[in-house]
Amino acid sequence: MKTVLVVDDMLFMRMALKSILEKNGFTVIGNAENGVEAVKKYKECAPDLVTMDITMPEMSGLEALKKIKEYDQDAKVIMVSAMGQERFVKEAIMNGANYFIVKPFKEAKVLETLNKVVAW
């Protein structure tokens, strides 16, 4: 069973992702509402995957991605971005993100993406 850390500053987005993941065989072992919390939880939980929102308070998803990759270069991070954030997505990929999901997302696309990254 694959473990996931869900990071998003919006509670309803964290809950939506958790629901999709858990009913499809993933285990959500933690969640965080900003980048600072994400880095801390990553070190505590050592998840197989991270879904990381880009725009968050305190520390952005891009900064958190960089810190997680410094800590664990093999970390598998999927960025979650809103429409119109293509510039950030490119920067995230250049900084080690494995893939990205665009909000609003569809359940099938989320599962296809996570399963693809898990298989790498």
Phi and psi in degrees as a GROMACS rama.xvg file:
@    title "Ramachandran Plot"
@    xaxis  label "Phi"
@    yaxis  label "Psi"
@TYPE xy
-89.0835  136.32  LYS-2
-100.101  144.667  THR-3
-133.697  139.093  VAL-4
-104.315  121.609  LEU-5
-101.561  122.07  VAL-6
-122.581  117.705  VAL-7
-162.456  142.416  ASP-8
-77.8846  -12.4334  ASP-9
-99.6136  119.471  MET-10
-55.6044  -43.3937  LEU-11
-63.5082  -31.0348  PHE-12
-71.0093  -41.5588  MET-13
-61.3356  -42.8806  ARG-14
-67.0745  -39.596  MET-15
-63.3839  -46.1862  ALA-16
-64.5147  -43.5086  LEU-17
-58.4465  -44.436  LYS-18
-60.9001  -48.4265  SER-19
-59.5068  -47.4556  ILE-20
-66.619  -47.5935  LEU-21
-67.8121  -31.6914  GLU-22
-79.6684  -2.28048  LYS-23
-120.874  26.5299  ASN-24
91.0975  2.55149  GLY-25
-93.4608  157.263  PHE-26
-114.942  119.631  THR-27
-85.4305  108.483  VAL-28
-95.7669  -1.52849  ILE-29
-176.006  162.159  GLY-30
-146.062  156.834  ASN-31
-143.571  149.883  ALA-32
-106.516  1.7965  GLU-33
-157.33  171.938  ASN-34
-65.1456  -36.1276  GLY-35
-60.6942  -48.3613  VAL-36
-63.3172  -37.8469  GLU-37
-60.4343  -45.5046  ALA-38
-64.2095  -44.6033  VAL-39
-61.0191  -48.3898  LYS-40
-66.7158  -35.088  LYS-41
-59.9702  -45.1991  TYR-42
-66.0673  -35.5564  LYS-43
-73.1969  -44.2138  GLU-44
-95.0945  -25.4449  CYS-45
46.7685  59.8158  ALA-46
-71.7255  159.866  PRO-47
-71.6905  -31.5979  ASP-48
-143.094  154.626  LEU-49
-129.011  132.741  VAL-50
-102.689  124.522  THR-51
-125.754  116.133  MET-52
-66.1  149.586  ASP-53
-85.2486  -47.2919  ILE-54
-97.3404  108.244  THR-55
-144.912  157.288  MET-56
-74.5311  166.332  PRO-57
70.1851  -55.5441  GLU-58
-149.885  127.829  MET-59
-68.7224  165.174  SER-60
-62.3782  -33.0741  GLY-61
-65.5201  -44.1706  LEU-62
-64.7392  -42.829  GLU-63
-62.984  -40.9354  ALA-64
-56.4925  -48.5309  LEU-65
-59.4659  -43.9006  LYS-66
-67.7607  -39.4991  LYS-67
-65.5289  -41.6894  ILE-68
-67.6138  -32.9197  LYS-69
-64.8596  -39.7441  GLU-70
-72.7898  -40.993  TYR-71
-144.744  99.0532  ASP-72
-64.882  -16.6931  GLN-73
-93.4906  3.76002  ASP-74
-56.0907  139.43  ALA-75
-105.114  110.921  LYS-76
-122.428  127.235  VAL-77
-110.167  119.107  ILE-78
-81.0502  143.098  MET-79
-117.586  118.743  VAL-80
-129.732  153.409  SER-81
-81.5562  162.525  ALA-82
-54.4251  143.426  MET-83
87.4629  4.71034  GLY-84
-105.817  28.9454  GLN-85
-55.8159  -37.213  GLU-86
-58.7675  -42.5707  ARG-87
-69.6599  -36.3183  PHE-88
-61.7297  -45.194  VAL-89
-59.8414  -44.5518  LYS-90
-62.701  -39.4843  GLU-91
-63.5387  -44.6158  ALA-92
-61.9214  -41.8027  ILE-93
-65.3073  -24.0451  MET-94
-98.5119  13.3542  ASN-95
107.152  2.62171  GLY-96
-63.5653  143.805  ALA-97
-84.8711  -29.0126  ASN-98
-168.909  178.347  TYR-99
-144.838  154.723  PHE-100
-124.711  135.661  ILE-101
-99.4047  131.675  VAL-102
-82.6729  147.426  LYS-103
-72.4535  135.793  PRO-104
-99.6084  158.535  PHE-105
-105.502  143.21  LYS-106
-52.759  -45.3981  GLU-107
-60.5891  -40.6913  ALA-108
-68.1354  -40.6221  LYS-109
-59.7827  -48.6207  VAL-110
-66.3139  -41.9529  LEU-111
-59.9726  -44.9487  GLU-112
-65.5172  -48.9779  THR-113
-63.2322  -41.9311  LEU-114
-64.9255  -36.8844  ASN-115
-64.06  -46.0154  LYS-116
-68.6933  -38.3536  VAL-117
-59.522  -37.5204  VAL-118
-72.2667  -17.6683  ALA-119
